[in-house]
Amino acid sequence: MAIVPVIVLAVIALVLFIFAAAGVKIVRPYQKGIIEQLGRYKATVEPGLKLIVPVVQSLTRVDMREQVIDVPPQEVITKDNVTVTVDAVIYYEPTDAQRLIYNVANFMMAVTKLAQTNLRNVIGDMSLDNALTSRDNVNVALREVLDDATDKWGVKVVRVEIQRIDPPADVMDAMHEQMKAERNRRAVVLEADGSREAAITRAEGEKQAVILGAEGDRQQAILTAEGEAEAIRAVADAERYREIAVAEGEASAIRGVYAAIHDGDPTPDLLAIKYLEALGTVADGRASKIFLPTELGATLGSLGAIAELFTGNAPEDGAEAAAVDAPAAPADTTDSGQDGEPAS
């Protein structure tokens, strides 16, 4: 009989222990707890150790981490009546644990169906080419629609990514043929552009070569002409200086002979004869200029005396004296050269 109370106490203690253990709850750091009391919402608790009254109260944990939902592939008809298979991935993050628990019964199914429906709407308003090349626009449009729809569920749609858009096999083959034709066209155009540029470059090079060759020939002709002109001027100057030197030498010789004759006090007959010899020497053809003595009057008088000797009539003393005493005439210079210029 003494064992029965002990057993009863042990059972009571075990029940109390189980009851107390059922009232101890732990909320993880990435979770939030929803406490309900007798079926009604009481509070939302933060992570940590929480004590509740078993049977009367209950605690539901909500994972607040960012999560992903894979939207199953589905067929979508584009604006240009092409059926494509599209699937997407949705990334969402719970923001309000209370609304996520009480405002939607099955959030996963709801957001999946909503994503499929809006994929049909977004892709249906685009052509196939735009859908294939504008995935970013599709992602942004779908995210905005889902974010607005899930806001009352306490969820924020972070981003939506289109995994793939698969056109039918025949459309893919046509696209491949189109791409191949486009690449062939670009190759032909590039080859033609290259040939044209090469021809233009060659023509420009030939043109520049011809221009440079003509310029070189012109410069060569100019330099040759200038050299020949310089040579001609140098030869002409040398010839002129030589002729002047020869003429000056001959004139100096004549003046020396003339002075020697006058110093010897010659007779007029002898002067006339020497004058004629000197004239023969001067006009021997080696010089282009002839210098005549300045005492032209005396020379003419001597020539008159010689003429009288040949005729047998001697000039009178008065006439001879007049011829000797005649005033000196200005020098006369006759140019027998080729240029026809008077000698100075």
C-alpha positions in Angstrom: 0.0 0.0 0.0 2.9 2.3 0.6 4.2 1.9 -3.0 1.0 3.3 -4.6 1.5 6.9 -3.4 5.1 6.8 -4.6 4.0 5.7 -8.0 1.3 8.3 -8.2 3.8 11.0 -7.2 6.3 9.7 -9.8 3.6 9.9 -12.5 2.6 13.4 -11.5 6.2 14.5 -11.5 6.7 13.0 -15.0 3.6 14.7 -16.3 4.7 18.0 -14.8 8.2 17.6 -16.4 6.7 16.8 -19.8 4.3 19.7 -19.4 7.2 22.1 -18.5 9.4 20.8 -21.3 6.5 21.3 -23.8 6.4 25.0 -22.8 10.0 25.7 -23.6 10.5 26.8 -27.2 13.7 28.0 -29.1 13.5 30.4 -32.1 16.6 30.3 -34.3 18.3 33.5 -35.5 16.9 33.3 -39.0 13.3 32.7 -37.7 10.5 34.5 -36.2 7.8 33.0 -33.9 4.0 33.4 -34.1 2.4 32.7 -30.7 -1.3 31.7 -30.7 -3.4 31.4 -27.6 -6.5 29.4 -27.7 -6.5 29.7 -31.5 -6.1 33.4 -31.7 -3.0 35.4 -32.6 -1.2 36.8 -29.6 2.3 38.0 -30.6 5.3 37.7 -32.9 8.5 36.9 -31.0 12.1 37.4 -32.0 14.8 34.7 -32.0 15.8 33.2 -28.6 14.4 31.1 -25.7 10.6 31.4 -25.3 8.3 30.0 -22.7 4.7 29.2 -23.5 1.8 27.5 -21.7 1.3 24.1 -23.3 -2.1 23.2 -24.6 -3.2 26.8 -24.1 -0.6 28.4 -26.3 1.3 27.3 -29.5 4.3 28.7 -31.3 4.8 28.6 -35.1 8.3 29.3 -36.6 8.6 31.2 -39.9 11.8 31.1 -41.9 12.8 34.7 -42.8 15.7 33.8 -45.2 15.6 34.5 -48.9 14.3 31.5 -50.7 13.9 30.3 -54.3 11.0 28.8 -56.2 11.4 27.0 -59.5 8.6 27.8 -61.9 7.8 24.7 -64.0 8.2 25.0 -67.8 5.2 26.0 -69.7 4.2 26.8 -73.3 3.7 30.4 -74.1 2.5 31.9 -77.4 4.3 35.0 -78.5 2.9 38.0 -80.3 3.9 36.6 -83.7 2.1 33.3 -82.9 5.2 31.2 -82.1 4.8 28.7 -79.3 7.8 28.7 -77.0 8.6 26.9 -73.7 9.5 29.2 -70.9 10.6 28.5 -67.3 11.8 30.9 -64.6 13.2 31.1 -61.1 11.7 33.3 -58.4 13.7 34.6 -55.5 11.6 36.0 -52.6 12.2 37.1 -49.0 9.5 37.1 -46.2 9.1 40.5 -44.6 6.1 40.0 -42.3 5.7 36.6 -40.7 2.1 37.3 -39.5 0.8 38.1 -43.0 2.7 35.2 -44.5 0.9 32.8 -42.1 -2.6 34.2 -42.1 -3.0 35.8 -45.6 -2.2 32.9 -47.8 -2.8 29.2 -47.3 -0.1 27.8 -49.6 2.3 30.5 -50.6 4.5 28.2 -52.8 1.6 27.2 -55.0 0.2 30.7 -55.1 3.4 32.3 -56.2 4.1 29.6 -58.8 0.7 29.9 -60.4 1.0 33.7 -60.3 4.4 33.6 -62.0 3.1 31.2 -64.8 0.1 33.5 -65.5 2.2 36.6 -65.7 4.8 34.9 -67.9 2.1 34.2 -70.4 1.0 37.9 -70.3 4.5 39.4 -70.6 5.8 37.0 -73.2 2.5 37.1 -75.1 3.0 40.9 -75.7 6.4 40.4 -77.3 7.6 38.9 -80.6 10.0 35.9 -80.6 13.0 38.0 -81.4 12.3 40.5 -78.7 11.6 37.7 -76.2 15.0 36.1 -77.0 17.0 39.3 -76.9 15.1 41.2 -74.1 15.3 38.8 -71.2 16.2 41.6 -68.8 13.0 43.4 -69.7 11.0 40.3 -69.1 12.7 39.7 -65.7 12.0 43.3 -64.6 8.4 43.3 -65.8 7.6 39.9 -64.1 9.3 40.9 -60.9 7.3 44.1 -60.6 4.0 42.2 -61.2 4.8 39.5 -58.6 6.1 42.0 -56.1 2.9 44.0 -56.2 0.8 40.8 -55.9 2.7 39.3 -53.0 3.0 42.4 -51.0 -0.2 41.6 -49.0 1.3 38.2 -48.3 4.2 39.7 -46.4 6.7 38.7 -49.1 9.1 40.7 -51.2 10.0 39.3 -54.6 13.7 40.1 -54.9 14.3 39.1 -58.5 13.0 36.9 -61.3 15.3 35.1 -63.8 14.2 33.5 -67.0 16.1 30.3 -67.3 15.4 29.5 -70.9 13.1 30.2 -73.8 13.0 27.3 -76.2 11.3 27.8 -79.6 10.1 24.8 -81.6 12.6 22.6 -83.5 11.5 23.9 -86.9 11.8 27.5 -85.8 15.2 26.8 -84.4 16.3 25.3 -87.7 14.9 28.4 -89.5 16.8 30.7 -87.1 20.0 28.8 -87.7 19.6 29.1 -91.4 18.8 32.8 -91.0 21.9 33.3 -88.8 24.0 31.4 -91.3 22.8 33.5 -94.2 23.4 36.7 -92.3 26.9 35.6 -91.4 27.5 34.7 -95.1 26.2 38.1 -96.1 28.4 39.9 -93.6 31.4 37.9 -94.8 30.7 38.9 -98.5 30.2 42.5 -97.5 33.4 42.6 -95.5 35.3 41.0 -98.3 33.9 43.5 -100.8 34.7 46.3 -98.5 38.2 45.0 -98.0 38.7 44.7 -101.8 37.4 48.2 -102.3 39.6 49.7 -99.6 42.6 47.8 -101.0 41.9 49.1 -104.6 41.5 52.6 -103.3 44.7 52.3 -101.3 46.6 51.0 -104.4 45.2 53.7 -106.6 46.2 56.4 -104.0 49.7 54.9 -103.8 50.0 54.9 -107.6 48.7 58.4 -107.8 51.2 59.6 -105.1 54.0 57.8 -106.9 53.2 59.5 -110.2 52.9 62.8 -108.5 56.2 62.4 -106.7 57.9 61.1 -109.9 56.6 64.1 -111.9 57.7 66.4 -109.1 61.1 64.8 -109.0 61.5 65.2 -112.8 60.4 68.8 -112.6 62.9 69.5 -109.8 65.6 67.7 -111.8 64.8 69.7 -114.9 64.8 72.9 -112.9 68.1 72.1 -111.3 69.6 71.0 -114.6 68.5 74.2 -116.3 69.8 76.3 -113.4 73.1 74.5 -113.6 73.4 75.0 -117.4 72.4 78.7 -117.0 75.1 79.1 -114.3 77.6 77.3 -116.5 76.7 79.5 -119.5 76.9 82.7 -117.4 80.3 81.5 -116.0 81.6 80.8 -119.5 80.3 84.1 -120.8 81.9 86.0 -117.9 85.2 84.2 -118.4 85.1 84.9 -122.1 84.3 88.5 -121.6 87.0 88.9 -119.0 89.5 87.2 -121.3 88.6 89.4 -124.2 88.8 92.5 -122.0 92.2 91.3 -120.7 93.5 90.6 -124.2 92.2 94.0 -125.5 93.7 95.8 -122.5 97.0 94.0 -123.1 97.0 94.9 -126.8 96.0 98.5 -126.0 98.9 98.6 -123.5 101.3 97.3 -126.1 100.1 99.8 -128.6 100.5 102.6 -126.1 104.0 101.4 -125.3 105.0 101.3 -128.9 103.4 104.7 -129.5 105.3 106.1 -126.5 108.5 104.6 -127.7 108.1 106.0 -131.2 107.4 109.5 -129.9 110.4 109.2 -127.6 112.6 108.5 -130.6 111.3 111.6 -132.4 110.3 109.8 -135.6 109.4 111.4 -138.9 105.8 111.5 -140.0 106.5 108.9 -142.7 107.8 106.5 -140.1 104.8 107.1 -137.8 102.4 106.4 -140.6 104.1 103.1 -141.5 104.2 102.0 -137.8 100.6 103.0 -137.4 99.6 100.8 -140.3 101.6 97.9 -138.9 100.0 98.4 -135.5 96.5 98.4 -137.0 97.3 95.1 -138.8 98.4 93.6 -135.5 95.2 94.9 -133.7 92.9 93.6 -136.3 94.4 90.1 -136.6 91.1 88.5 -135.5 92.1 87.5 -132.0 90.2 90.2 -130.2 86.6 91.2 -130.5 87.3 94.9 -129.6 89.6 97.4 -131.4 91.0 100.5 -129.6 92.1 103.4 -131.8 94.6 106.1 -130.5 93.2 109.3 -129.2 95.5 111.4 -131.4 93.4 110.7 -134.4 94.2 114.2 -136.0 97.9 113.5 -136.0 97.4 110.1 -137.4 95.2 111.4 -140.2 97.8 114.0 -140.9 100.5 111.2 -141.2 98.2 109.3 -143.5 97.8 112.4 -145.7 101.6 112.8 -145.8 102.0 109.2 -146.9 99.4 109.8 -149.6 101.4 112.8 -150.9 104.6 110.7 -150.9 102.9 108.1 -153.1 101.5 110.8 -155.4 104.9 112.6 -155.6 103.6 115.8 -154.0 105.2 116.7 -150.7 103.0 118.5 -148.3 103.8 122.1 -147.5 105.5 122.9 -144.3 102.4 124.8 -143.1 100.1 121.9 -143.8 102.5 119.5 -142.0 102.7 121.8 -139.1 98.9 122.0 -139.0 98.6 118.2 -139.1 101.2 117.8 -136.3 99.6 120.6 -134.2 96.0 119.4 -134.8 94.0 119.0 -131.5 93.5 115.5 -130.2 90.2 113.9 -131.1 88.2 111.8 -128.7 88.9 108.1 -128.7 86.7 106.0 -131.0 86.0 102.4 -130.0 84.5 100.0 -132.4 83.2 96.6 -131.2 83.6 93.9 -133.7 82.3 91.3 -131.3 79.2 89.2 -131.7 77.2 91.1 -129.1 77.3 94.4 -131.0 77.8 96.5 -127.8 80.1 99.6 -127.9 83.5 99.2 -126.1 84.1 101.2 -123.1 
